[in-house]
Each structure stands twice: as structure tokens, then as C-alpha cells.
Amino acid sequence: MIYYWLHMIYIYIGSRLFWKKVKPLSDLTRTRRVNILDCESFRFMANSKYFYYMDLIRYEVVFRSKLYDNTVKKGMFGVLASQKIIYKKPLKMLKKFNITLKLEGADEKWVYHQQIFEQSGQICAIGFTKAGFWKNKKAQDMRTILMNSDSGYEIKMPPAEVLDMFENDYEILKNNNKATS
């Protein structure tokens, strides 16, 4: 966990002081290296680390764009509602990989991203996230936040396939609670 927070501080300082600003709606690609602490015993990146890198690139966009001024500075905090990942091929230890964050669209409460992991020119995994910002225990309007953060923003609904992927999340939770009570 200490490694996570140190990495997050590095991204915050780099984003706020050294790296150029980005538009929150543009694709962002970062090159990373699978280090030994990311790996399981078989020399491949552990599945949990994919989610770690998905977090880092999402927060990098927040810190490097006007999203930070329109959310965090106004007392909002980011929440991750759900995330899914499809693994195709493992990422190999000590090799570089690219992770690309793409905005799929937004509705009133949530923003939807696709995150693509590539190594040696091949797609190794694709992750999808549903995230938003909350203040006073209430989800904030993502469309308004995006419009205030990027003057060129045009309302874009996420594709039906992405919405379908997250459609039954709360039903699963409700059904699981009934089974355990």
C-alpha cells in the first residue's frame, strides 16, 4: 500500500508541476515497465496490478486536466463504481507496456472509460471502468463537470455494449445480500 501512495504522490507532483496539461476527454497513453514487485511467481504481472495501473492513469488525467479544479478543489472525491477486465495475454516481467485510457462517454452520474494494455504491439488486456465524483454523499453530474473542464466537450453517451456490461452490478449485490442474510 505504501508503494501505491508513493506512486500516487509522484503522479500528483509530476502532473501539477512538470508535465503538460491534457484535455480530460483526450486519450492518454503511458508507457510503464512490469517490475518485479508487480509479478507473481510465474514472471507475469499479477492480475491485481492491472487494476492498480488503471487507477494511476485515471488519476493522472484528473491531476493533469481541469478536472482537478472542477472536482477535488471543490471538495468532491472520486469514486469507482465498478470495473471489469478481460485478459488475453499476460504482461511479462521487466518488459515495457503501454496503457491507454479512452473516454467512452458519460451519463448524469458516471463516466465510462476503456483502458487498453499493450505489450510488444499486442493487446494483452482491456479494462472498463465506471467512475464518478461524490460530494455530501451524493453523486455529482458528470456531464456538467466535463463541460466545465473541457470547453470542447460534446455530450457523448457510452456505447450500449459498455452500459450493458455494468447494467446488473447492483442486482448482483442485492441478490448476494439476500443469500447471506
Secondary structure, 3 states (H helix, E strand, C coil): CHHHHHHHHHHHHHHHHHCCCCCCCCCEEEEEECCHHHECCCCEECHHHHHHHHHHHHHHHHHHCCHHHHCHHHCCEEEEEEEEEEECCCCECCCEEEEEEEEEEECCCCEEEEEEEEECCEEEEEEEEEEEEEECCEECCHHHHHHHHCCCCCCCCCCHHHHHHHCCHHHHHHHHHHHHC
